[in-house]
């Protein structure tokens, strides 16, 4: 009898809390680190934008808006290798194949370094072409050219930090990964102030501050790799075989494709703002600057939604595997509720404190302020629905329907691209402003229908049991 009690007690002690603990508490536990991580990533862009706006004005903000697609260009390549290497690293570790796990980690780092150097060289050699492609007006061109030339050498360090921190988390050191990212942001913040105000270095100072922050984070990542927990990374681990390359890229392709779609969407949006803005009372440079500032502010809030959806993924995935489908649904709908509340808070801020928000970014006179207010109130009108997209995408991935997750993740960019190519032809710059809420509404409805349909079939198909 005592033996049975001990066995039952041991079974209870080994029960995974993902399947038993209150969903709300679990979600907070898993979401908060993810939210902090995504907030740090968005702060990199926000810090530059604020200091540049205060010191240089709207032309400086327009220049960083023009350079912003570089983030997606580098991100598309980085995610191709970082996601795939970290996932394969986890799988091999779970199987007890530690040496193979180290091979995936080393191969991932090699590929990240190679793509970072390649992207940096590409941008440096063709900077004027990229500046024009990304939508610079004649006024903005010299600022954007200087900024992009100076930030390009930082792209290898950005790639190493983005991918390396994923491997560090997978190696069991999430706190150190967070410190790596936070250290770079903190240095960027301090140097932005020093370079732009006491030293008066202009937009070149902002670019150098960004690169130095990226270098610090990358050096901290590299230092960790010398003391990898899973095992010592040796020279042979950094070789990239054809088989490992295929395994890495097959997993990373979905995230990379989404970043590529965001790159194309940003190119179309910037070009539309430049062309139709110049034909309006606002001006092309002013429209670029205003849209860039509002987008960065919105992304600061949006990153919390992304963090919530990432935090819900392990809970949904575990309970899907355990066939506890009600907990899967409960988690997803709770994340939807959080996303809705965050979206409502963003909407309230945009309507109640628009001028105060704009003042954080410096010069708010003339067409810049007028268009920024319209962009907040019209393009971002249905931002309250924006959270449906990342939540639905992560939910579909968690229940082993990754193709639907990829389609959901691409839908917003594709719909917005089509609307931006059509509506402004008939409505001018008003067409750009209308495209935002129309895309948000269409994609939110479609995503919610997809996830409701998928959830209604949970437990009814043979695969689900």
Protein Blocks (a to p, Z undefined) as FASTA:
>chain_A
ZZmmmmmmmmmmmpcfklmpcfklmmmmmmmmmmmmmmmmmmmmmmmmmmmmmmnommlm
mmmmmmmmmmmmmmmmmmmmmmmmmmmmmmmmmnopamlmmmmmmmmmmmmmmmmmmmmm
mmmmmmmmmmmmnopafklmmmmmmmmmmmmmmmmmmmmmmmmmmmmmmnopaklmmmmm
mmmmmmmmmmmmmmmmmnonojmlmmmmmmmmmmmmmmmmmmmmmmcfkbccdfklmpcc
fklmmmmmmmmmmmmmmmmmmmmmmmmmmmmmmmmmmmmmnopklmmmmmmmmmmmmmmm
mmmmmmmmmmmmmmmmmmmmnopaklmmmmmmmmmmmmmmmmmmmmmmmmmmmmmmmmmn
opaehjllmmmmmmmmmmmmmmmmmmmmmmmmmmmmmnopaklmmmmmmmmmmmmmmmmm
mmmmmnommlmmmmmmmmmmmmmmmmmmmmmmmmmmgokamklZZ
